[in-house]
Amino acid sequence: MQIAVDVSLYPLTGDYIPPIKAFIERLSGYSGLTIEYNSLSTQVRGEFDTVFDALKAEVRETFAGPDRAVLVLKVIGGPTPGATVF
């Protein structure tokens, strides 16, 4: 099943850009994912397990770092008869 996840990462530090860039760069290293980003969020698309396995690993890496962060995920998935979502 194909899904899309809209990811917004909010590091709770004054120097918030490096952790966001690092998160996106790590996600970009996974095969089977399509990554797009803009100034508000990052969109990750792919097979359900592939997307969530990558997110699980990279959220763990982010939360293991020295700074606290807030992560917001919005997920769209499931079949839509007669429509191409992705």
ABEGO torsion letter per residue (X at the ends): XBBBBBBBBBBBBABAAAAAAAAAAAAAABBGBBBBBBAABBBBBEBAAAAAAAAAAAAAAAAABABBBBBBBBBBBEBBBGBBAX
